[in-house]
Amino acid sequence: MKIAIIGTRGIPNNYGGFEQCAEYLAVGLVKRGFIVTVYNSHNHLYQEKSWNGVHIVHAYDPEFKYGTVGQFIYDYNCISDTRKRDYDIILQLGYTSSSISSKFLPRKKSIVTTNMDGLEWKRSKFSKPVQRFLEYAEKLAVNNSDYLISDSIGIQQYLKQKYKKDSTFIAYGAHSFTNPDQSDLTAYGLTPYAYDMLIARLEPENSIEVILDGVVQAGVDRPFLVVGKHESQYGEYLKGKFKDAATIRFVGGIYNINTLNNIRHYSNLYFHGHTVGGTNPSLLEAMASGALICANDNEFNKYVLENDALYFTTADCVATALESVQKIEPKYQNMLIANTRKIEDVYNWDRIIDQYATHLQKIFQARQRQRSGRTEA
């Protein structure tokens, strides 16, 4: 079965969540006997035509020249190329900029199944007109896909209520981290369990400002790491606002997964401020690496973490946690153990890839039966 994966900047991952998903998923599906192609930006760091058995197609991506508009052109170029090939299934990861071109997807010869990601149009970083466009883009994605995938029960319920559409629930995945190594802390001048942190895109809906306000309010004498690209308008705003906060360190993006796991593992408190979306990749990775999590109190985070985390809604809550919580205290160990068990039993990548493989086989067989019925008629 020939599968194409579109909607990301490509593999191996050098960017974020869906790229990480594409990387693990593509390689896992190849190992299960699928023929997989992933579409990469033409200026991706990896320029070969295959990677770990996965075929790579590079499509022209002018985002470097036109900014956000370039994303729409790149997605169109990817979709246009799929029309020239004989894929059985096109797996679309997300829909934000690809939805405008989704009517060009070759649905007569290929099955289109779309992972609907989170509620993009609710992101506070977008203006009202952009939010309205993204809600329209969501509708286009729903209408121009043969099948839908939800990565959280909340998203699944939302799609059913709003569009009367069923979707297959397949969560995101993570790998359990079992070999911590303190040496990765040296480059950042860190001591185990004597610093706090967050990892996120520096965007308003990720509660960065609320968390950092709480850091300042608490005034604890521990470094606080902000991991994520900060070369943006909002990033500059945050760096300006907190320039006098000596403990807050904007360290930029870290893409070595082992380094990230070690930094998460040895942190005291790990803050997860995401407010929009389904099963968030960085949350699962934090759970898998043994971080003690203090998360924004919303339905998406609580569905995953349940009672095995601390929660915040305001800077006061953040400050209270920073002032009172020591990860090494015995009372928090059950939370860590429970979250590790969730990764092993529910969110591990082998299980997730198996669920994708089952979904792809099921929809392929349904199409075959449909075509067979038409032929017999």
GUMAR-14019 format. One record per residue (C-alpha): residue number from 1; residue in one letter; chain; x, y, z. Coordinates in steps of 0.25 Angstrom, whole numbers, plus 5000, padded with zeros to 4 digits. Layout:
# residues N
NUM; a; A; X; Y; Z
...
***
This chain:
# residues 377
1; m; A; 5000; 5000; 5000
2; k; A; 5006; 5014; 4996
3; i; A; 5004; 5025; 5006
4; a; A; 5007; 5040; 5005
5; i; A; 5009; 5048; 5017
6; i; A; 5007; 5063; 5014
7; g; A; 5005; 5075; 5023
8; t; A; 5019; 5076; 5030
9; r; A; 5032; 5083; 5027
10; g; A; 5038; 5069; 5025
11; i; A; 5047; 5059; 5032
12; p; A; 5056; 5056; 5039
13; n; A; 5049; 5066; 5049
14; n; A; 5056; 5080; 5050
15; y; A; 5043; 5087; 5054
16; g; A; 5032; 5082; 5063
17; g; A; 5021; 5073; 5067
18; f; A; 5015; 5069; 5054
19; e; A; 5029; 5067; 5048
20; q; A; 5032; 5058; 5059
21; c; A; 5020; 5050; 5057
22; a; A; 5023; 5049; 5042
23; e; A; 5037; 5044; 5045
24; y; A; 5033; 5033; 5055
25; l; A; 5020; 5029; 5047
26; a; A; 5027; 5028; 5033
27; v; A; 5038; 5020; 5038
28; g; A; 5029; 5011; 5047
29; l; A; 5019; 5009; 5035
30; v; A; 5031; 5005; 5026
31; k; A; 5035; 4994; 5036
32; r; A; 5021; 4989; 5035
33; g; A; 5021; 4987; 5020
34; f; A; 5015; 5001; 5015
35; i; A; 5022; 5009; 5004
36; v; A; 5023; 5023; 5010
37; t; A; 5026; 5036; 5004
38; v; A; 5028; 5049; 5012
39; y; A; 5027; 5063; 5006
40; n; A; 5039; 5072; 5010
41; s; A; 5041; 5087; 5008
42; h; A; 5051; 5089; 4997
43; n; A; 5060; 5096; 5007
44; h; A; 5059; 5085; 5018
45; l; A; 5073; 5082; 5024
46; y; A; 5072; 5068; 5019
47; q; A; 5073; 5068; 5003
48; e; A; 5074; 5053; 5000
49; k; A; 5062; 5045; 4993
50; s; A; 5060; 5035; 5004
51; w; A; 5062; 5034; 5019
52; n; A; 5062; 5021; 5027
53; g; A; 5054; 5014; 5016
54; v; A; 5044; 5026; 5014
55; h; A; 5043; 5033; 5000
56; i; A; 5045; 5048; 5001
57; v; A; 5039; 5058; 4991
58; h; A; 5044; 5072; 4992
59; a; A; 5034; 5083; 4988
60; y; A; 5037; 5097; 4986
61; d; A; 5034; 5105; 4999
62; p; A; 5035; 5120; 4998
63; e; A; 5032; 5123; 5013
64; f; A; 5046; 5129; 5014
65; k; A; 5042; 5139; 5003
66; y; A; 5028; 5142; 5006
67; g; A; 5025; 5138; 5021
68; t; A; 5012; 5132; 5024
69; v; A; 5007; 5133; 5009
70; g; A; 5019; 5124; 5006
71; q; A; 5012; 5113; 5014
72; f; A; 5000; 5113; 5005
73; i; A; 5009; 5112; 4993
74; y; A; 5017; 5100; 4999
75; d; A; 5004; 5092; 5002
76; y; A; 4998; 5095; 4988
77; n; A; 5011; 5090; 4982
78; c; A; 5011; 5077; 4991
79; i; A; 4996; 5075; 4987
80; s; A; 4999; 5077; 4973
81; d; A; 5010; 5067; 4972
82; t; A; 5001; 5056; 4979
83; r; A; 4992; 5057; 4966
84; k; A; 5003; 5052; 4958
85; r; A; 5006; 5040; 4966
86; d; A; 4998; 5027; 4969
87; y; A; 4997; 5028; 4984
88; d; A; 4986; 5019; 4991
89; i; A; 4985; 5028; 5003
90; i; A; 4989; 5042; 5006
91; l; A; 4990; 5045; 5020
92; q; A; 4989; 5060; 5023
93; l; A; 4995; 5065; 5036
94; g; A; 4987; 5077; 5040
95; y; A; 4980; 5086; 5031
96; t; A; 4983; 5101; 5034
97; s; A; 4989; 5105; 5021
98; s; A; 4986; 5093; 5012
99; s; A; 4971; 5094; 5013
100; i; A; 4970; 5105; 5002
101; s; A; 4976; 5095; 4992
102; s; A; 4969; 5083; 4998
103; k; A; 4959; 5083; 4987
104; f; A; 4971; 5079; 4978
105; l; A; 4974; 5066; 4986
106; p; A; 4972; 5054; 4976
107; r; A; 4961; 5048; 4984
108; k; A; 4956; 5039; 4972
109; k; A; 4969; 5031; 4972
110; s; A; 4974; 5033; 4986
111; i; A; 4967; 5033; 4999
112; v; A; 4969; 5045; 5008
113; t; A; 4970; 5044; 5023
114; t; A; 4973; 5056; 5031
115; n; A; 4978; 5058; 5045
116; m; A; 4970; 5070; 5050
117; d; A; 4980; 5075; 5060
118; g; A; 4975; 5085; 5070
119; l; A; 4965; 5096; 5069
120; e; A; 4974; 5106; 5062
121; w; A; 4964; 5117; 5060
122; k; A; 4963; 5118; 5075
123; r; A; 4978; 5122; 5076
124; s; A; 4979; 5136; 5083
125; k; A; 4991; 5140; 5075
126; f; A; 4982; 5142; 5063
127; s; A; 4973; 5154; 5059
128; k; A; 4958; 5152; 5058
129; p; A; 4959; 5152; 5043
130; v; A; 4969; 5141; 5043
131; q; A; 4962; 5133; 5053
132; r; A; 4949; 5134; 5044
133; f; A; 4958; 5129; 5033
134; l; A; 4964; 5117; 5041
135; e; A; 4950; 5113; 5045
136; y; A; 4946; 5113; 5030
137; a; A; 4959; 5105; 5027
138; e; A; 4955; 5095; 5037
139; k; A; 4941; 5093; 5030
140; l; A; 4948; 5092; 5017
141; a; A; 4957; 5081; 5023
142; v; A; 4945; 5073; 5028
143; n; A; 4938; 5074; 5015
144; n; A; 4950; 5071; 5006
145; s; A; 4954; 5059; 5014
146; d; A; 4949; 5044; 5012
147; y; A; 4953; 5041; 5027
148; l; A; 4956; 5049; 5039
149; i; A; 4966; 5046; 5051
150; s; A; 4965; 5053; 5064
151; d; A; 4977; 5052; 5074
152; s; A; 4968; 5055; 5086
153; i; A; 4954; 5051; 5091
154; g; A; 4951; 5066; 5092
155; i; A; 4954; 5068; 5077
156; q; A; 4946; 5056; 5074
157; q; A; 4934; 5061; 5081
158; y; A; 4936; 5075; 5075
159; l; A; 4936; 5069; 5061
160; k; A; 4923; 5061; 5064
161; q; A; 4916; 5072; 5070
162; k; A; 4919; 5083; 5060
163; y; A; 4920; 5076; 5047
164; k; A; 4913; 5063; 5050
165; k; A; 4925; 5055; 5046
166; d; A; 4931; 5043; 5052
167; s; A; 4946; 5042; 5053
168; t; A; 4956; 5032; 5058
169; f; A; 4963; 5035; 5071
170; i; A; 4978; 5033; 5070
171; a; A; 4986; 5040; 5080
172; y; A; 5000; 5045; 5079
173; g; A; 5012; 5037; 5084
174; a; A; 5024; 5037; 5092
175; h; A; 5036; 5028; 5095
176; s; A; 5039; 5025; 5109
177; f; A; 5052; 5031; 5114
178; t; A; 5060; 5021; 5123
179; n; A; 5074; 5026; 5123
180; p; A; 5076; 5040; 5129
181; d; A; 5090; 5046; 5128
182; q; A; 5093; 5058; 5136
183; s; A; 5105; 5062; 5127
184; d; A; 5095; 5069; 5117
185; l; A; 5092; 5079; 5128
186; t; A; 5106; 5084; 5128
187; a; A; 5105; 5093; 5116
188; y; A; 5094; 5100; 5122
189; g; A; 5100; 5102; 5136
190; l; A; 5089; 5094; 5143
191; t; A; 5088; 5086; 5155
192; p; A; 5079; 5074; 5156
193; y; A; 5065; 5078; 5162
194; a; A; 5070; 5092; 5164
195; y; A; 5063; 5099; 5153
196; d; A; 5049; 5100; 5146
197; m; A; 5045; 5101; 5132
198; l; A; 5035; 5101; 5120
199; i; A; 5036; 5097; 5106
200; a; A; 5027; 5103; 5096
201; r; A; 5026; 5112; 5084
202; l; A; 5026; 5126; 5089
203; e; A; 5011; 5129; 5086
204; p; A; 5000; 5136; 5095
205; e; A; 4992; 5123; 5096
206; n; A; 5003; 5115; 5102
207; s; A; 5002; 5124; 5115
208; i; A; 5017; 5128; 5114
209; e; A; 5014; 5142; 5120
210; v; A; 5005; 5136; 5131
211; i; A; 5016; 5126; 5135
212; l; A; 5027; 5136; 5135
213; d; A; 5019; 5146; 5143
214; g; A; 5018; 5135; 5153
215; v; A; 5033; 5133; 5153
216; v; A; 5035; 5148; 5156
217; q; A; 5025; 5148; 5167
218; a; A; 5030; 5135; 5173
219; g; A; 5044; 5141; 5174
220; v; A; 5051; 5127; 5176
221; d; A; 5066; 5127; 5174
222; r; A; 5066; 5116; 5163
223; p; A; 5068; 5117; 5148
224; f; A; 5056; 5117; 5140
225; l; A; 5058; 5112; 5126
226; v; A; 5049; 5116; 5114
227; v; A; 5052; 5106; 5103
228; g; A; 5047; 5110; 5089
229; k; A; 5050; 5119; 5077
230; h; A; 5049; 5134; 5082
231; e; A; 5052; 5141; 5069
232; s; A; 5038; 5146; 5067
233; q; A; 5030; 5159; 5071
234; y; A; 5024; 5152; 5083
235; g; A; 5037; 5146; 5087
236; e; A; 5044; 5160; 5086
237; y; A; 5032; 5165; 5095
238; l; A; 5034; 5155; 5105
239; k; A; 5049; 5157; 5106
240; g; A; 5047; 5172; 5107
241; k; A; 5037; 5170; 5118
242; f; A; 5046; 5160; 5126
243; k; A; 5059; 5166; 5123
244; d; A; 5062; 5169; 5138
245; a; A; 5057; 5156; 5143
246; a; A; 5071; 5150; 5146
247; t; A; 5066; 5135; 5147
248; i; A; 5059; 5135; 5134
249; r; A; 5067; 5129; 5123
250; f; A; 5062; 5129; 5108
251; v; A; 5071; 5118; 5103
252; g; A; 5064; 5117; 5089
253; g; A; 5060; 5104; 5082
254; i; A; 5067; 5090; 5086
255; y; A; 5065; 5079; 5076
256; n; A; 5073; 5068; 5081
257; i; A; 5063; 5059; 5087
258; n; A; 5073; 5053; 5097
259; t; A; 5077; 5066; 5102
260; l; A; 5063; 5071; 5104
261; n; A; 5059; 5058; 5111
262; n; A; 5070; 5060; 5121
263; i; A; 5067; 5075; 5123
264; r; A; 5052; 5071; 5126
265; h; A; 5056; 5059; 5134
266; y; A; 5065; 5067; 5144
267; s; A; 5056; 5079; 5145
268; n; A; 5049; 5082; 5158
269; l; A; 5035; 5087; 5152
270; y; A; 5032; 5086; 5137
271; f; A; 5021; 5096; 5133
272; h; A; 5012; 5093; 5121
273; g; A; 5003; 5105; 5118
274; h; A; 4997; 5100; 5105
275; t; A; 4982; 5104; 5104
276; v; A; 4978; 5100; 5090
277; g; A; 4979; 5086; 5084
278; g; A; 4978; 5072; 5086
279; t; A; 4988; 5062; 5091
280; n; A; 5000; 5071; 5091
281; p; A; 5013; 5065; 5087
282; s; A; 5022; 5073; 5097
283; l; A; 5013; 5069; 5108
284; l; A; 5014; 5054; 5105
285; e; A; 5029; 5056; 5104
286; a; A; 5030; 5062; 5117
287; m; A; 5022; 5051; 5124
288; a; A; 5031; 5041; 5117
289; s; A; 5044; 5048; 5122
290; g; A; 5039; 5047; 5136
291; a; A; 5036; 5062; 5138
292; l; A; 5027; 5067; 5149
293; i; A; 5017; 5075; 5142
294; c; A; 5009; 5087; 5145
295; a; A; 4999; 5089; 5134
296; n; A; 4989; 5099; 5130
297; d; A; 4975; 5095; 5135
298; n; A; 4967; 5091; 5123
299; e; A; 4960; 5079; 5117
300; f; A; 4971; 5075; 5107
301; n; A; 4982; 5075; 5118
302; k; A; 4973; 5068; 5129
303; y; A; 4969; 5057; 5119
304; v; A; 4983; 5053; 5118
305; l; A; 4989; 5056; 5132
306; e; A; 4976; 5053; 5140
307; n; A; 4981; 5055; 5155
308; d; A; 4995; 5052; 5152
309; a; A; 4999; 5067; 5151
310; l; A; 4998; 5081; 5157
311; y; A; 4990; 5091; 5150
312; f; A; 4990; 5106; 5149
313; t; A; 4981; 5117; 5144
314; t; A; 4987; 5130; 5148
315; a; A; 5001; 5135; 5151
316; d; A; 4998; 5134; 5166
317; c; A; 4996; 5119; 5164
318; v; A; 5009; 5118; 5157
319; a; A; 5016; 5126; 5168
320; t; A; 5010; 5117; 5179
321; a; A; 5015; 5104; 5172
322; l; A; 5029; 5110; 5170
323; e; A; 5030; 5114; 5185
324; s; A; 5024; 5101; 5190
325; v; A; 5028; 5089; 5181
326; q; A; 5040; 5081; 5182
327; k; A; 5040; 5069; 5172
328; i; A; 5049; 5060; 5180
329; e; A; 5038; 5060; 5191
330; p; A; 5032; 5046; 5192
331; k; A; 5018; 5050; 5191
332; y; A; 5020; 5054; 5176
333; q; A; 5026; 5041; 5172
334; n; A; 5013; 5034; 5170
335; m; A; 5010; 5045; 5159
336; l; A; 5023; 5042; 5152
337; i; A; 5020; 5027; 5152
338; a; A; 5006; 5028; 5147
339; n; A; 5010; 5037; 5136
340; t; A; 5021; 5027; 5132
341; r; A; 5011; 5016; 5132
342; k; A; 5002; 5024; 5123
343; i; A; 5013; 5026; 5112
344; e; A; 5016; 5011; 5113
345; d; A; 5001; 5006; 5112
346; v; A; 4994; 5017; 5104
347; y; A; 5003; 5027; 5097
348; n; A; 5015; 5019; 5093
349; w; A; 5019; 5020; 5078
350; d; A; 5018; 5006; 5075
351; r; A; 5004; 5005; 5079
352; i; A; 5001; 5018; 5072
353; i; A; 5007; 5014; 5059
354; d; A; 4999; 5001; 5060
355; q; A; 4986; 5009; 5061
356; y; A; 4990; 5017; 5049
357; a; A; 4993; 5004; 5041
358; t; A; 4980; 4998; 5045
359; h; A; 4973; 5011; 5041
360; l; A; 4980; 5012; 5028
361; q; A; 4977; 4997; 5025
362; k; A; 4962; 4998; 5029
363; i; A; 4960; 5010; 5020
364; f; A; 4967; 5004; 5008
365; q; A; 4959; 4991; 5009
366; a; A; 4946; 4999; 5010
367; r; A; 4950; 5006; 4997
368; q; A; 4954; 4993; 4990
369; r; A; 4940; 4987; 4994
370; q; A; 4933; 5000; 4989
371; r; A; 4940; 4999; 4976
372; s; A; 4937; 4984; 4975
373; g; A; 4923; 4987; 4977
374; r; A; 4922; 4997; 4966
375; t; A; 4929; 4987; 4957
376; e; A; 4920; 4976; 4960
377; a; A; 4908; 4985; 4958
***
